[in-house]
Amino acid sequence: VDISCNTTTYNQDWNPDNEIAVAVDPTNPNHLVAGSNDYFYRFNNSTGARQAIVPTGFFTSFDGGATWIDGQIPMRTGNGGGDPSPAFDRRHGVVLMAQLENIGGQGGAFVAQGDVSVSRSSDGGVNWSEPITVFKGQGAGIGPANQAVFYDKEWLTVDNNPSSPHYGRAYVTTSRFLNAQQGAYAESPIWLSWSDDGGLTWTTPKEISGSHPSCTFQTTGGGTDCDEDQFSIPEVAPNGDLYVHFQNGQNEAAWEVDFDLDNQIMVTKSTDGGQTFGAPVPTVQLEDGLSDMPYSVIGRQTVWGHQLRWTSAGNISVNPSNPNDVTVVFADRGTANPNATDACIGEIPGTAPAYDPCNAGPSSNTDVYTSRSTDGGVTWTGRQVLDAAAGHQWFPWADHKSDGTLAVAWDEDVQPAGGTAPVNDQFVHVLRTSAGKQALGPLENLDVSVTHWAGQYVPQPAWPTVCGPVGYSDPPITDAEGKDCNVFHGDYTGLAVDSLDRVHVVWTGLNRFDQSLQRDPYTGGPHDGYVQDAMYARR
């Protein structure tokens, strides 16, 4: 069902909800809280300028997802929130929502401040406090500022195990991006802070990503510090142990070509409530390097046949009955791009119509994989195929049921992957459990989008016609392939298992057609397409 609670009052019913996450109350399986990037757009149709304010949206249900309350988390500073991460704190009786707080240039490319904050709700997620800043950024981290600090991709979890020595402790992890001279990248280690009083106060943040012999590539500095990281996810085991998952891009030995920057998933573990951590352990090497995927018109890696901003990242989950049984999920192409060369790296992001300088697209097929440890994160199985459908798969998210089996959801193309002229124009969100695999909602139309559409970033000769849809027209334009392909529908989806072993799933759907207030310079009328709505299913 669509939980976006769209309203036409301010002509904003076509605005996106994306990067949707969900949490379930450990004491009440019918009590749910979800979050989203909740956009509000303004357009100057005489100049083509567009401006967006993006608070963190919340969705709260007290009846198992049958009905929802929709609203926005307050912002302490800035004009942009997002990257929502909700969690219930059983011990202190509150709901927490972690988010980013940024200052974005209105119509410009630079983003400053880069804070991470946490808001509290003492009434189950209906009303929310002014956020408390946990990580404080400075300067234009996405921009030319020297020594700017920008925190990104935070995630929140709470130790809700009454027998744990750290019961009630809330943990937030994030990547701390540091700029070098003139805004160049210096490092992005994983940092941690925690709260023992329901999110009212937080410890002084500290770096936790450590060092490992595989972290040989160093943009700045030396040694083997694992400090070029992203996508940290903290996860608490039933005995109170804390696992932190993150991607690291420094294992040169795994790169097929120079500066390919394939990631490895690493996990570090604390057995004393985050006071100290062991060295990070590589769990699996990924095939997500610069040469492994095609690109979009905004210069980001994408799935062949689409333009969406793609990442291989998934998450980590611990068996609720066995603190040593840990699984990470992810989605990548599985094998290296056979056409990759050192030279093609310098041609990124390529040119129209394919934006595929390393000829990665035709041979790619992104599938969902796992890597598992049964000894508390000491050793890992490495890559194991979870699902290898004919179509591309992306954005997996997992949680364990009480019997130790996994529930995993992801986006999946309904048409096969590959080929020089891909026809994968629709996808569906799916769920896989021990009982099998099922579609959760209607077909989604990713390549005809009312917002984040390719034609507003590049002129007609540079449209990415490789993404189609096949035979698409937008009168009076008879050949509009590539014009309206979506370039961003978030970086992840959400899933949580409740105490009754029901699975709650949220994702960004594109199945409702509407028109925006933006004038389409190619058609002369209001731009139209499919809306990014917050979708929910329970199984």
PyMOL commands that set and color helices and strands:
alter all, ss='L'
color gray80, all
select helices_A, chain A and resi 181-183+252-254+342-345+454-456+460-462+465-467
alter helices_A, ss='H'
color red, helices_A
select strands_A, chain A and resi 17-24+32-38+40-44+49-53+56-61+69-72+85-89+94-104+111-121+132-135+149-158+170-179+185-187+190-195+206-207+229-236+242-248+264-270+281-285+315-318+326-332+367-373+384-387+393-400+406-413+427-433+436-439+494-497+503-519+526-538
alter strands_A, ss='S'
color yellow, strands_A
deselect
rebuild
show_as cartoon
